């Protein structure tokens, strides 16, 4: 079994991919110019978070464990609800990216990450694949 902090890091990394429409436009449409950039799809993001990383298992394990502040677990729960309610309107990535509900989901991912940042967690840069303090002037989001 994965250690909790490593597990959480994988979850936050995936939520970071959900949080950047600009990155998704590149990755969903296979126009990545940097070899470090991943070509991904909506389905891959979803499957990685729920199946590979077991997002829900983390939430259920820590909902009442007291290991993490309730505000953090609630932020994850809120994002999970929005993600579960999302219905993909098309297989076409451009249709997904233009969908107002997808844009709202992306904004919810940003809110979730900000909650973690206020508790001292580093952010994941989807463009470089690195962790660090958030760069407030980054226009690539």
C-alpha positions as a Markdown table, in Angstrom:
| # | Residue | x | y | z |
|---|---|---|---|---|
| 1 | Unk | 0.0 | 0.0 | 0.0 |
| 2 | Unk | 1.2 | 3.5 | -0.9 |
| 3 | Unk | 2.1 | 5.9 | 1.9 |
| 4 | Unk | -0.6 | 8.6 | 2.5 |
| 5 | Unk | 1.6 | 11.6 | 1.6 |
| 6 | Unk | 2.7 | 9.9 | -1.7 |
| 7 | Unk | -0.9 | 9.0 | -2.4 |
| 8 | Unk | -2.0 | 12.6 | -1.8 |
| 9 | Unk | 0.8 | 13.9 | -4.0 |
| 10 | Unk | -0.5 | 11.7 | -6.9 |
| 11 | Unk | -4.0 | 13.0 | -6.3 |
| 12 | Unk | -2.9 | 16.6 | -6.3 |
| 13 | Unk | -0.8 | 16.1 | -9.4 |
| 14 | Unk | -3.9 | 14.7 | -11.2 |
| 15 | Unk | -6.1 | 17.5 | -10.0 |
| 16 | Unk | -3.5 | 19.9 | -11.4 |
| 17 | Unk | -4.0 | 18.4 | -14.8 |
| 18 | Unk | -7.8 | 19.0 | -14.4 |
| 19 | Unk | -7.1 | 22.6 | -13.4 |
| 20 | Unk | -5.4 | 23.9 | -16.5 |
| 21 | Unk | -7.5 | 24.5 | -19.7 |
| 22 | Unk | -4.5 | 25.8 | -21.5 |
| 23 | Unk | -2.5 | 22.6 | -20.8 |
| 24 | Unk | -5.5 | 20.5 | -21.7 |
| 25 | Unk | -5.9 | 22.2 | -25.1 |
| 26 | Unk | -2.3 | 21.2 | -25.9 |
| 27 | Unk | -2.4 | 17.7 | -24.3 |
| 28 | Unk | -5.9 | 16.7 | -25.5 |
| 29 | Unk | -5.2 | 17.8 | -29.0 |
| 30 | Unk | -1.7 | 16.2 | -29.2 |
| 31 | Unk | 0.1 | 19.5 | -29.9 |
| 32 | Unk | 2.7 | 19.1 | -27.1 |
| 33 | Unk | 6.0 | 20.5 | -28.3 |
| 34 | Unk | 8.1 | 19.7 | -25.2 |
| 35 | Unk | 9.0 | 16.0 | -24.7 |
| 36 | Unk | 8.2 | 16.3 | -21.0 |
| 37 | Unk | 4.6 | 17.3 | -21.8 |
| 38 | Unk | 2.1 | 14.4 | -21.7 |
| 39 | Unk | -0.5 | 13.7 | -24.3 |
| 40 | Unk | -3.6 | 13.0 | -22.3 |
| 41 | Unk | -7.3 | 12.8 | -22.7 |
| 42 | Unk | -10.3 | 13.4 | -20.5 |
| 43 | Unk | -10.8 | 9.6 | -20.2 |
| 44 | Unk | -7.2 | 9.1 | -19.2 |
| 45 | Unk | -7.4 | 11.8 | -16.5 |
| 46 | Unk | -10.6 | 10.3 | -15.1 |
| 47 | Unk | -9.3 | 6.7 | -15.1 |
| 48 | Unk | -6.0 | 7.7 | -13.6 |
| 49 | Unk | -7.6 | 9.6 | -10.7 |
| 50 | Unk | -10.4 | 7.1 | -9.9 |
| 51 | Unk | -8.9 | 3.7 | -11.0 |
| 52 | Unk | -5.1 | 4.0 | -10.8 |
| 53 | Unk | -4.8 | 6.3 | -7.8 |
| 54 | Unk | -8.0 | 5.4 | -6.0 |
| 55 | Unk | -9.1 | 8.9 | -5.3 |
| 56 | Unk | -12.3 | 7.8 | -3.5 |
| 57 | Unk | -10.3 | 5.3 | -1.3 |
| 58 | Unk | -8.1 | 8.2 | -0.1 |
| 59 | Unk | -11.2 | 10.3 | 0.7 |
| 60 | Unk | -12.9 | 7.5 | 2.5 |
| 61 | Unk | -9.8 | 6.5 | 4.5 |
| 62 | Unk | -9.2 | 10.0 | 5.7 |
| 63 | Unk | -12.7 | 11.4 | 6.0 |
| 64 | Unk | -12.6 | 10.7 | 9.7 |
| 65 | Unk | -9.0 | 9.7 | 10.4 |
| 66 | Unk | -8.0 | 13.2 | 11.6 |
| 67 | Unk | -4.7 | 12.9 | 9.8 |
| 68 | Unk | -5.6 | 15.8 | 7.5 |
| 69 | Unk | -7.6 | 19.0 | 8.3 |
| 70 | Unk | -11.3 | 18.6 | 7.5 |
| 71 | Unk | -11.1 | 21.5 | 5.1 |
| 72 | Unk | -8.7 | 19.5 | 2.9 |
| 73 | Unk | -10.9 | 16.4 | 2.8 |
| 74 | Unk | -14.0 | 18.5 | 2.2 |
| 75 | Unk | -12.2 | 20.2 | -0.8 |
| 76 | Unk | -11.4 | 16.8 | -2.2 |
| 77 | Unk | -15.1 | 15.7 | -1.7 |
| 78 | Unk | -16.4 | 18.8 | -3.4 |
| 79 | Unk | -14.2 | 18.2 | -6.4 |
| 80 | Unk | -15.2 | 14.6 | -6.5 |
| 81 | Unk | -18.9 | 15.6 | -6.6 |
| 82 | Unk | -18.3 | 18.0 | -9.5 |
| 83 | Unk | -16.2 | 15.4 | -11.4 |
| 84 | Unk | -18.8 | 12.6 | -10.8 |
| 85 | Unk | -21.6 | 14.8 | -12.1 |
| 86 | Unk | -19.8 | 15.8 | -15.3 |
| 87 | Unk | -21.2 | 14.1 | -18.4 |
| 88 | Unk | -18.8 | 14.2 | -21.4 |
| 89 | Unk | -20.8 | 15.8 | -24.2 |
| 90 | Unk | -18.6 | 14.3 | -27.0 |
| 91 | Unk | -15.5 | 12.3 | -27.7 |
| 92 | Unk | -14.1 | 15.5 | -29.4 |
| 93 | Unk | -11.7 | 17.2 | -27.0 |
| 94 | Unk | -12.5 | 20.6 | -28.4 |
| 95 | Unk | -16.2 | 20.1 | -27.5 |
| 96 | Unk | -15.3 | 19.1 | -24.0 |
| 97 | Unk | -12.9 | 22.0 | -23.5 |
| 98 | Unk | -15.6 | 24.5 | -24.7 |
| 99 | Unk | -18.3 | 22.9 | -22.5 |
| 100 | Unk | -19.3 | 25.4 | -19.7 |
| 101 | Unk | -19.6 | 22.5 | -17.3 |
| 102 | Unk | -16.0 | 21.4 | -18.1 |
| 103 | Unk | -14.8 | 25.0 | -17.5 |
| 104 | Unk | -16.6 | 25.0 | -14.1 |
| 105 | Unk | -15.0 | 21.6 | -13.3 |
| 106 | Unk | -11.6 | 23.1 | -14.2 |
| 107 | Unk | -12.3 | 26.1 | -11.9 |
| 108 | Unk | -13.3 | 23.8 | -9.1 |
| 109 | Unk | -10.0 | 21.9 | -9.5 |
| 110 | Unk | -8.2 | 25.3 | -9.2 |
| 111 | Unk | -10.2 | 26.1 | -6.0 |
| 112 | Unk | -9.3 | 22.6 | -4.6 |
| 113 | Unk | -5.6 | 23.2 | -5.2 |
| 114 | Unk | -5.7 | 26.7 | -3.6 |
| 115 | Unk | -7.2 | 25.1 | -0.4 |
| 116 | Unk | -4.2 | 22.8 | -0.3 |
| 117 | Unk | -1.8 | 25.6 | -1.0 |
| 118 | Unk | -3.2 | 27.6 | 1.9 |
| 119 | Unk | -2.2 | 24.7 | 4.1 |
| 120 | Unk | 1.4 | 24.8 | 2.9 |
| 121 | Unk | 1.2 | 22.1 | 0.2 |
| 122 | Unk | 3.4 | 22.7 | -2.9 |
| 123 | Unk | 1.8 | 22.9 | -6.3 |
| 124 | Unk | 2.5 | 20.7 | -9.4 |
| 125 | Unk | 3.5 | 22.5 | -12.6 |
| 126 | Unk | 1.8 | 20.5 | -15.4 |
| 127 | Unk | 4.1 | 22.1 | -17.9 |
| 128 | Unk | 7.4 | 21.1 | -16.4 |
| 129 | Unk | 6.3 | 18.1 | -14.3 |
| 130 | Unk | 7.8 | 19.6 | -11.2 |
| 131 | Unk | 6.7 | 20.5 | -7.7 |
| 132 | Unk | 7.2 | 23.8 | -5.9 |
| 133 | Unk | 5.5 | 26.9 | -4.5 |
| 134 | Unk | 2.9 | 28.3 | -6.9 |
| 135 | Unk | 4.0 | 31.0 | -9.3 |
| 136 | Unk | 1.2 | 33.6 | -9.1 |
| 137 | Unk | 2.3 | 35.3 | -12.3 |
| 138 | Unk | 2.2 | 32.1 | -14.4 |
| 139 | Unk | 0.1 | 32.8 | -17.5 |
| 140 | Unk | 0.1 | 29.2 | -18.7 |
| 141 | Unk | -2.8 | 28.1 | -16.5 |
